[in-house]
Amino acid sequence: MLLSWMAWTLPTALFFLFIALSLIAMVVWERYRPGGAPRYGVLGLHTTRGDRLFISLLGAGFIFLIWLGVFGTPLWAPLGISLVYGTAVFRWV
């Protein structure tokens, strides 16, 4: 009853599960393969892995919002675009 005000649908639960698993994966990755030195990427920013995760999640949020505003559902295309964007952020930013 504590969270009854929120519409806990399967996509909402999967979203929060993905965020939690991403954070756990980043902690494990940093523990076993420390990457302390920031990288200088194509955007001209010095970023760490956590910065790149934040940039990719924020960008994915904007991709989904723009897609919903312009095209509506289904959301498979922005999911693919977000995955490509996130891969590019981790590779080149």
DSSP file (Angstrom, degrees, kcal/mol; ACC not computed):
  #  RESIDUE AA STRUCTURE BP1 BP2  ACC     N-H-->O    O-->H-N    N-H-->O    O-->H-N    TCO  KAPPA ALPHA  PHI   PSI    X-CA   Y-CA   Z-CA
    1    1 A M    >         0   0    0      0, 0.0     3,-1.3     0, 0.0     4,-0.2   0.000 360.0 360.0 360.0 -19.9    0.0    0.0    0.0
    2    2 A L  T 3   +     0   0    0      1,-0.3     3,-0.3     2,-0.1     0, 0.0   0.869 360.0  31.8 -62.8 -37.1    3.0    2.3    0.5
    3    3 A L  T >  S+     0   0    0      1,-0.2     3,-1.4     2,-0.1    -1,-0.3   0.044  82.1 116.3-108.0  25.7    3.5    2.7   -3.3
    4    4 A S  T <   +     0   0    0     -3,-1.3    -1,-0.2     1,-0.3    -2,-0.1   0.669  64.9  70.0 -70.1 -15.0   -0.1    2.3   -4.4
    5    5 A W  T 3  S+     0   0    0     -3,-0.3     2,-0.4    -4,-0.2    -1,-0.3   0.702  89.3  75.6 -73.5 -18.6   -0.1    5.9   -5.7
    6    6 A M  S <  S-     0   0    0     -3,-1.4     2,-1.5     1,-0.0    -3,-0.0  -0.759  86.8-122.7 -99.9 140.8    2.2    4.8   -8.6
    7    7 A A        -     0   0    0     -2,-0.4     2,-1.6     1,-0.1     5,-0.1  -0.640  28.6-164.7 -80.5  91.5    1.1    2.9  -11.6
    8    8 A W        +     0   0    0     -2,-1.5     2,-0.2    -5,-0.2    -1,-0.1  -0.606  21.1 163.9 -82.7  87.6    3.4   -0.1  -11.3
    9    9 A T     >  -     0   0    0     -2,-1.6     4,-2.4     1,-0.1     5,-0.2  -0.490  53.5-100.4 -92.8 171.2    3.0   -1.7  -14.7
   10   10 A L  H  > S+     0   0    0      1,-0.2     4,-2.7     2,-0.2     5,-0.2   0.926 123.2  50.4 -60.8 -46.0    5.4   -4.2  -16.1
   11   11 A P  H  > S+     0   0    0      0, 0.0     4,-2.1     0, 0.0    -1,-0.2   0.889 110.8  50.2 -60.6 -36.6    7.3   -1.6  -18.3
   12   12 A T  H  > S+     0   0    0      2,-0.2     4,-2.1     1,-0.2    -2,-0.2   0.932 112.4  46.4 -65.7 -44.8    7.7    0.6  -15.2
   13   13 A A  H  X S+     0   0    0     -4,-2.4     4,-2.3     1,-0.2    -1,-0.2   0.903 112.4  50.4 -64.1 -41.7    9.0   -2.2  -13.1
   14   14 A L  H  X S+     0   0    0     -4,-2.7     4,-2.5     2,-0.2    -1,-0.2   0.875 107.9  54.4 -63.7 -37.7   11.4   -3.3  -15.9
   15   15 A F  H  X S+     0   0    0     -4,-2.1     4,-2.1    -5,-0.2    -2,-0.2   0.949 112.0  42.0 -60.6 -50.7   12.7    0.3  -16.2
   16   16 A F  H  X S+     0   0    0     -4,-2.1     4,-2.3     1,-0.2    -2,-0.2   0.854 113.5  53.5 -68.2 -33.8   13.6    0.5  -12.6
   17   17 A L  H  X S+     0   0    0     -4,-2.3     4,-2.7    -5,-0.2    -1,-0.2   0.907 108.3  50.5 -64.5 -41.6   15.0   -3.0  -12.6
   18   18 A F  H  X S+     0   0    0     -4,-2.5     4,-2.4     2,-0.2    -2,-0.2   0.909 110.2  49.3 -62.4 -43.0   17.2   -2.0  -15.6
   19   19 A I  H  X S+     0   0    0     -4,-2.1     4,-2.2     2,-0.2    -2,-0.2   0.936 113.2  46.9 -62.2 -46.2   18.5    1.1  -13.7
   20   20 A A  H  X S+     0   0    0     -4,-2.3     4,-2.3     1,-0.2    -2,-0.2   0.919 113.4  47.8 -62.6 -44.1   19.3   -0.9  -10.6
   21   21 A L  H  X S+     0   0    0     -4,-2.7     4,-2.6     1,-0.2    -1,-0.2   0.860 109.9  53.8 -66.0 -34.9   21.0   -3.7  -12.6
   22   22 A S  H  X S+     0   0    0     -4,-2.4     4,-2.2     2,-0.2    -1,-0.2   0.919 110.1  46.7 -63.8 -43.7   23.0   -1.0  -14.5
   23   23 A L  H  X S+     0   0    0     -4,-2.2     4,-2.0     2,-0.2    -2,-0.2   0.905 113.3  48.5 -65.8 -41.1   24.3    0.5  -11.3
   24   24 A I  H  X S+     0   0    0     -4,-2.3     4,-2.4     2,-0.2    -2,-0.2   0.917 111.2  50.7 -64.1 -43.1   25.2   -2.9   -9.9
   25   25 A A  H  X S+     0   0    0     -4,-2.6     4,-2.8     1,-0.2    -2,-0.2   0.885 109.0  51.5 -62.2 -39.0   27.0   -3.8  -13.1
   26   26 A M  H  X S+     0   0    0     -4,-2.2     4,-2.4     2,-0.2    -1,-0.2   0.891 109.8  49.4 -66.1 -38.5   29.0   -0.5  -13.0
   27   27 A V  H  X S+     0   0    0     -4,-2.0     4,-2.1     2,-0.2    -2,-0.2   0.932 114.0  45.1 -64.9 -45.5   30.0   -1.2   -9.3
   28   28 A V  H  X S+     0   0    0     -4,-2.4     4,-2.3     2,-0.2     5,-0.3   0.924 113.4  50.6 -64.3 -44.4   31.1   -4.7  -10.2
   29   29 A W  H  X S+     0   0    0     -4,-2.8     4,-2.1     1,-0.2    -2,-0.2   0.913 112.6  46.1 -59.6 -44.8   32.9   -3.5  -13.3
   30   30 A E  H  < S+     0   0    0     -4,-2.4    -1,-0.2     1,-0.2    -2,-0.2   0.847 111.4  53.2 -68.2 -33.9   34.7   -0.8  -11.4
   31   31 A R  H  < S+     0   0    0     -4,-2.1    -2,-0.2    -5,-0.2    -1,-0.2   0.927 118.9  32.1 -67.2 -45.1   35.7   -3.3   -8.6
   32   32 A Y  H  < S+     0   0    0     -4,-2.3    -2,-0.2     1,-0.2    -1,-0.2   0.677 134.6  25.2 -90.4 -18.8   37.3   -5.8  -10.9
   33   33 A R  S  < S-     0   0    0     -4,-2.1    -1,-0.2    -5,-0.3    -2,-0.1  -0.606  80.9-154.8-144.4  79.6   38.6   -3.5  -13.6
   34   34 A P        -     0   0    0      0, 0.0     3,-0.1     0, 0.0    -4,-0.1  -0.275  12.1-175.0 -60.1 136.6   39.2    0.0  -12.1
   35   35 A G        +     0   0    0      1,-0.1    14,-0.3    -5,-0.0    -5,-0.1  -0.477  19.5 156.5-127.9  60.7   39.2    2.8  -14.7
   36   36 A G        +     0   0    0     -6,-0.1    -1,-0.1    12,-0.1    -6,-0.0   0.761  46.8  83.2 -63.8 -30.3   40.1    5.7  -12.6
   37   37 A A  S    S-     0   0    0     -3,-0.1    10,-0.1     1,-0.1     2,-0.0  -0.625  80.3-126.2 -82.1 126.0   41.5    8.0  -15.3
   38   38 A P        -     0   0    0      0, 0.0     2,-0.3     0, 0.0    10,-0.2  -0.355  21.6-130.1 -65.8 149.0   38.8   10.0  -17.1
   39   39 A R  E     -A   47   0A   0      8,-2.9     8,-2.8    54,-0.1     2,-0.7  -0.748   7.6-132.5 -98.5 148.9   38.7    9.8  -20.9
   40   40 A Y  E     -A   46   0A   0     -2,-0.3     6,-0.2     6,-0.2     2,-0.1  -0.907  37.7-172.4-100.8 114.2   38.6   12.8  -23.2
   41   41 A G    >   -     0   0    0      4,-2.1     3,-1.5    -2,-0.7    52,-0.3  -0.215  39.9 -83.6-104.5-170.2   35.9   12.1  -25.8
   42   42 A V  T 3  S+     0   0    0     50,-2.2    51,-0.1     1,-0.3    -2,-0.0   0.732 121.9  59.6 -67.6 -24.8   34.5   13.5  -29.0
   43   43 A L  T 3  S-     0   0    0     49,-0.2    -1,-0.3     2,-0.2     3,-0.1   0.531 116.0-111.8 -81.0  -5.1   32.3   16.0  -27.1
   44   44 A G  S <  S+     0   0    0     -3,-1.5     2,-0.3     1,-0.3    -2,-0.1   0.721  76.5 127.4  81.8  21.5   35.3   17.6  -25.5
   45   45 A L        -     0   0    0     48,-0.2    -4,-2.1     2,-0.0     2,-0.7  -0.850  61.9-130.3-111.3 146.7   34.5   16.3  -22.0
   46   46 A H  E     +A   40   0A   0     -2,-0.3     2,-0.3    -6,-0.2    -6,-0.2  -0.877  43.5 177.7 -89.5 115.8   36.6   14.4  -19.6
   47   47 A T  E     -A   39   0A   0     -8,-2.8    -8,-2.9    -2,-0.7     2,-0.2  -0.914  24.6-154.4-127.5 149.1   34.3   11.5  -18.5
   48   48 A T     >  -     0   0    0     -2,-0.3     4,-2.3   -10,-0.2     5,-0.2  -0.518  45.0 -92.7-102.4 178.5   34.4    8.5  -16.3
   49   49 A R  H  > S+     0   0    0    -14,-0.3     4,-2.3     1,-0.2     5,-0.2   0.907 127.8  51.7 -60.5 -41.3   32.3    5.3  -16.8
   50   50 A G  H  > S+     0   0    0      2,-0.2     4,-2.4     1,-0.2    -1,-0.2   0.889 108.7  50.9 -63.7 -39.1   29.7    6.7  -14.4
   51   51 A D  H  > S+     0   0    0      1,-0.2     4,-2.8     2,-0.2    -1,-0.2   0.922 110.5  49.0 -62.4 -43.6   29.5   10.0  -16.4
   52   52 A R  H  X S+     0   0    0     -4,-2.3     4,-2.3     2,-0.2    -2,-0.2   0.869 109.9  51.6 -66.4 -35.8   29.0    8.0  -19.6
   53   53 A L  H  X S+     0   0    0     -4,-2.3     4,-2.5     2,-0.2     5,-0.2   0.935 112.0  46.8 -63.0 -45.5   26.3    5.9  -18.0
   54   54 A F  H  X S+     0   0    0     -4,-2.4     4,-2.6     1,-0.2     5,-0.2   0.923 112.7  49.0 -62.6 -44.9   24.5    9.1  -16.8
   55   55 A I  H  X S+     0   0    0     -4,-2.8     4,-2.4     1,-0.2    -1,-0.2   0.901 112.9  47.7 -62.0 -41.3   24.8   10.7  -20.3
   56   56 A S  H  X S+     0   0    0     -4,-2.3     4,-2.2     2,-0.2    -2,-0.2   0.895 113.6  46.6 -70.2 -38.2   23.5    7.6  -22.0
   57   57 A L  H  X S+     0   0    0     -4,-2.5     4,-2.1     2,-0.2    -2,-0.2   0.907 114.2  47.8 -68.1 -40.9   20.5    7.2  -19.7
   58   58 A L  H  X S+     0   0    0     -4,-2.6     4,-1.9    -5,-0.2    -2,-0.2   0.924 113.3  48.0 -64.5 -44.2   19.7   10.9  -20.0
   59   59 A G  H  X S+     0   0    0     -4,-2.4     4,-2.5    -5,-0.2    -2,-0.2   0.893 109.7  52.8 -63.0 -40.2   20.0   10.8  -23.7
   60   60 A A  H  X S+     0   0    0     -4,-2.2     4,-2.5     1,-0.2    -1,-0.2   0.893 106.6  53.7 -63.5 -38.7   17.8    7.6  -23.9
   61   61 A G  H  X S+     0   0    0     -4,-2.1     4,-2.3     1,-0.2    -1,-0.2   0.922 110.6  45.8 -60.3 -43.6   15.1    9.4  -21.9
   62   62 A F  H  X S+     0   0    0     -4,-1.9     4,-2.7     2,-0.2     5,-0.2   0.878 109.9  54.6 -67.7 -37.0   15.1   12.3  -24.3
   63   63 A I  H  X S+     0   0    0     -4,-2.5     4,-2.3     1,-0.2    -2,-0.2   0.935 111.2  45.2 -60.7 -45.7   15.0    9.9  -27.3
   64   64 A F  H  X S+     0   0    0     -4,-2.5     4,-2.7     2,-0.2    -2,-0.2   0.907 113.2  49.8 -65.5 -42.0   11.9    8.2  -25.8
   65   65 A L  H  X S+     0   0    0     -4,-2.3     4,-2.2     2,-0.2    -2,-0.2   0.920 112.6  46.6 -64.1 -43.3   10.2   11.5  -25.0
   66   66 A I  H  X S+     0   0    0     -4,-2.7     4,-2.1     2,-0.2     5,-0.3   0.921 113.0  50.2 -64.1 -42.9   10.8   12.9  -28.5
   67   67 A W  H  X>S+     0   0    0     -4,-2.3     4,-3.2    -5,-0.2     5,-1.7   0.932 111.3  48.2 -61.1 -45.7    9.6    9.6  -30.1
   68   68 A L  H  <5S+     0   0    0     -4,-2.7    -1,-0.2     3,-0.2    -2,-0.2   0.891 112.8  49.2 -61.8 -39.1    6.4    9.6  -28.0
   69   69 A G  H  <5S+     0   0    0     -4,-2.2    -1,-0.2    -5,-0.2    -2,-0.2   0.845 123.3  29.9 -69.3 -33.5    5.7   13.2  -28.8
   70   70 A V  H  <5S+     0   0    0     -4,-2.1    -2,-0.2    -5,-0.2    -3,-0.2   0.890 139.4   9.4 -93.5 -46.1    6.2   12.8  -32.6
   71   71 A F  T  <5S-     0   0    0     -4,-3.2    -3,-0.2    -5,-0.3     2,-0.2   0.720  82.1-152.5-112.2 -27.1    5.2    9.2  -33.3
   72   72 A G      < +     0   0    0     -5,-1.7    -1,-0.2     3,-0.0    -2,-0.1  -0.589  45.9  21.4  83.8-150.5    3.6    7.7  -30.2
   73   73 A T  S    S+     0   0    0     -2,-0.2     2,-0.1    -5,-0.1     0, 0.0  -0.537  78.8  65.2 -92.8 163.4    3.7    3.9  -29.6
   74   74 A P        -     0   0    0      0, 0.0     3,-0.3     0, 0.0    -3,-0.0   0.556  57.7-161.9 -76.3 164.9    5.1    1.3  -30.2
   75   75 A L     >  +     0   0    0      1,-0.2     4,-1.2    -2,-0.1     5,-0.1   0.063  58.9 104.3-110.0  23.5    8.5    2.0  -28.6
   76   76 A W  H  > S+     0   0    0      2,-0.2     4,-2.1     1,-0.2    -1,-0.2   0.891  79.3  54.3 -71.7 -38.6   10.7   -0.6  -30.2
   77   77 A A  H  > S+     0   0    0     -3,-0.3     4,-2.5     1,-0.2     5,-0.2   0.937 108.7  46.1 -63.9 -47.8   12.4    1.9  -32.6
   78   78 A P  H  > S+     0   0    0      0, 0.0     4,-2.6     0, 0.0    -1,-0.2   0.823 108.9  58.1 -66.6 -25.8   13.5    4.3  -29.8
   79   79 A L  H  X S+     0   0    0     -4,-1.2     4,-2.2     2,-0.2    -2,-0.2   0.943 109.4  43.8 -63.6 -46.5   14.7    1.3  -27.8
   80   80 A G  H  X S+     0   0    0     -4,-2.1     4,-2.2     2,-0.2     5,-0.2   0.911 114.2  49.7 -63.2 -43.0   17.0    0.4  -30.7
   81   81 A I  H  X S+     0   0    0     -4,-2.5     4,-2.6     1,-0.2    -1,-0.2   0.904 110.9  50.4 -62.3 -41.3   18.1    4.0  -31.2
   82   82 A S  H  X S+     0   0    0     -4,-2.6     4,-2.9     2,-0.2    -2,-0.2   0.881 109.1  50.8 -65.9 -38.9   18.8    4.3  -27.5
   83   83 A L  H  X S+     0   0    0     -4,-2.2     4,-2.2     2,-0.2    -1,-0.2   0.910 112.7  45.9 -65.3 -41.8   20.9    1.1  -27.4
   84   84 A V  H  X S+     0   0    0     -4,-2.2     4,-2.4     2,-0.2    -2,-0.2   0.920 114.1  49.3 -64.7 -43.2   22.9    2.4  -30.4
   85   85 A Y  H  X S+     0   0    0     -4,-2.6     4,-2.5     2,-0.2    -2,-0.2   0.922 111.1  48.9 -61.5 -45.9   23.3    5.8  -28.7
   86   86 A G  H  X S+     0   0    0     -4,-2.9     4,-2.3     2,-0.2    -1,-0.2   0.892 111.0  50.0 -63.0 -40.4   24.4    4.2  -25.4
   87   87 A T  H  X S+     0   0    0     -4,-2.2     4,-1.7     1,-0.2    -1,-0.2   0.915 111.6  49.0 -62.5 -43.0   27.0    2.1  -27.2
   88   88 A A  H  X>S+     0   0    0     -4,-2.4     4,-3.1     2,-0.2     5,-0.6   0.887 109.4  52.3 -64.1 -39.5   28.3    5.1  -29.0
   89   89 A V  H  X5S+     0   0    0     -4,-2.5     4,-1.7     1,-0.2    -2,-0.2   0.938 112.2  44.6 -62.6 -46.3   28.5    7.1  -25.8
   90   90 A F  H  <5S+     0   0    0     -4,-2.3    -1,-0.2     1,-0.2    -2,-0.2   0.789 119.3  44.2 -70.0 -25.5   30.5    4.4  -24.1
   91   91 A R  H  <5S+     0   0    0     -4,-1.7    -2,-0.2    -5,-0.2    -1,-0.2   0.911 131.3  11.3 -83.6 -44.9   32.7    4.0  -27.1
   92   92 A W  H  <5       0   0    0     -4,-3.1   -50,-2.2    -5,-0.1    -3,-0.2   0.575 360.0 360.0-118.1 -11.8   33.5    7.6  -28.2
   93   93 A V     <<       0   0    0     -4,-1.7   -52,-0.6    -5,-0.6   -48,-0.2   0.488 360.0 360.0 -91.4 360.0   32.4   10.1  -25.5
